[in-house]
Amino acid sequence: MRRIILDPYRDTTRTREFRQNIRSEIPYEVDFSLAVADRAGGLTTSSVEWFSVGTREVTIADKTFSSDVAQATLMSEWGGFGNVRVEVTYSDGNTESVYINVTFEDPEYR
């Protein structure tokens, strides 16, 4: 599992970059609990959406969301660069996004 923590005290605006083989299903976890704790007024996360953005289609499966942690499995049939946006909506209606870039590699390609 690849874990991403959205930490309001660090540079969380950068895009996270990972590599994985094509046709391999790797679970990713995005933890929003520190970002929620930093917000005033007792806000909570109300929903999370996963989007495949960019030129390479990324299959997003097994999406779950519980206790400020979003999980999903990412996979692609083809090599190249896949981009995923994870967007959280807080109870006050504001949103925040995390971007994940995945380089999908074909180990049989030489």
C-alpha positions as CSV (number, residue, x, y, z in Angstrom):
1,M,0.0,0.0,0.0
2,R,1.2,3.5,-0.8
3,R,0.3,6.0,1.8
4,I,0.0,9.8,1.4
5,I,-0.6,12.1,4.3
6,L,-2.0,15.5,3.7
7,D,0.0,17.5,6.3
8,P,-0.9,21.2,6.6
9,Y,2.5,22.0,8.2
10,R,4.5,20.8,5.2
11,D,4.5,21.4,1.5
12,T,1.4,19.3,0.6
13,T,0.8,21.1,-2.7
14,R,3.4,19.0,-4.6
15,T,2.3,16.2,-6.8
16,R,3.1,12.7,-5.4
17,E,5.0,10.5,-7.9
18,F,5.0,6.7,-7.9
19,R,6.0,3.9,-10.3
20,Q,4.3,0.6,-10.8
21,N,4.1,-2.2,-13.5
22,I,1.2,-2.3,-15.9
23,R,-1.7,-4.6,-15.0
24,S,-0.6,-4.5,-11.3
25,E,-3.3,-3.4,-8.8
26,I,-1.7,-1.3,-6.1
27,P,-3.7,0.1,-3.2
28,Y,-3.2,3.8,-2.4
29,E,-4.3,5.5,0.8
30,V,-4.7,9.3,1.3
31,D,-4.9,10.4,4.9
32,F,-6.7,13.7,5.5
33,S,-6.8,13.5,9.3
34,L,-4.0,16.0,10.0
35,A,-5.6,18.5,7.6
36,V,-9.0,18.1,9.3
37,A,-7.4,18.5,12.8
38,D,-5.8,21.8,11.6
39,R,-9.1,23.3,10.6
40,A,-11.0,25.4,13.1
41,G,-14.6,24.8,14.1
42,G,-14.6,21.1,14.3
43,L,-14.9,20.5,10.6
44,T,-15.0,17.0,9.3
45,T,-14.6,15.4,5.9
46,S,-17.9,14.7,4.2
47,S,-16.9,13.0,0.9
48,V,-13.9,12.0,-1.3
49,E,-13.9,11.6,-5.0
50,W,-11.1,10.0,-7.2
51,F,-10.7,11.2,-10.8
52,S,-8.4,9.9,-13.6
53,V,-7.1,13.1,-15.2
54,G,-4.5,13.5,-18.0
55,T,-3.8,11.5,-21.1
56,R,-3.4,8.0,-19.8
57,E,-6.6,6.3,-18.4
58,V,-6.1,5.0,-14.9
59,T,-8.6,2.4,-13.6
60,I,-9.7,3.3,-10.1
61,A,-11.3,0.5,-8.2
62,D,-12.2,-0.6,-4.6
63,K,-12.8,3.0,-3.4
64,T,-13.4,3.3,0.3
65,F,-13.6,6.3,2.7
66,S,-13.6,6.1,6.5
67,S,-12.3,8.1,9.4
68,D,-10.7,10.8,7.1
69,V,-8.8,8.2,5.1
70,A,-9.6,7.5,1.5
71,Q,-8.4,4.3,-0.2
72,A,-8.5,3.0,-3.8
73,T,-6.7,0.6,-6.1
74,L,-5.0,2.0,-9.2
75,M,-4.2,0.1,-12.3
76,S,-3.5,0.7,-16.0
77,E,-3.4,-1.8,-19.0
78,W,-0.8,0.4,-20.8
79,G,2.5,1.9,-20.1
80,G,2.9,5.7,-19.7
81,F,2.1,8.5,-17.3
82,G,-1.2,8.3,-15.3
83,N,-2.6,11.2,-13.3
84,V,-5.1,10.9,-10.5
85,R,-6.8,13.7,-8.5
86,V,-8.2,12.9,-5.1
87,E,-10.6,15.6,-4.0
88,V,-11.9,15.9,-0.4
89,T,-15.0,18.0,0.5
90,Y,-15.1,19.3,4.0
91,S,-18.3,19.8,6.0
92,D,-18.2,23.6,5.4
93,G,-18.3,22.9,1.6
94,N,-14.6,23.7,0.9
95,T,-12.6,21.3,-1.2
96,E,-8.9,20.3,-1.3
97,S,-7.1,18.1,-3.9
98,V,-4.2,15.8,-3.8
99,Y,-2.5,14.9,-7.2
100,I,-0.9,11.5,-7.8
101,N,1.3,10.8,-10.8
102,V,1.9,7.2,-11.6
103,T,4.4,6.0,-14.2
104,F,3.1,2.7,-15.5
105,E,6.0,0.5,-16.8
106,D,5.8,-2.6,-19.0
107,P,8.6,-4.9,-17.7
108,E,8.4,-7.0,-20.9
109,Y,9.1,-4.0,-23.1
110,R,12.8,-3.6,-24.1
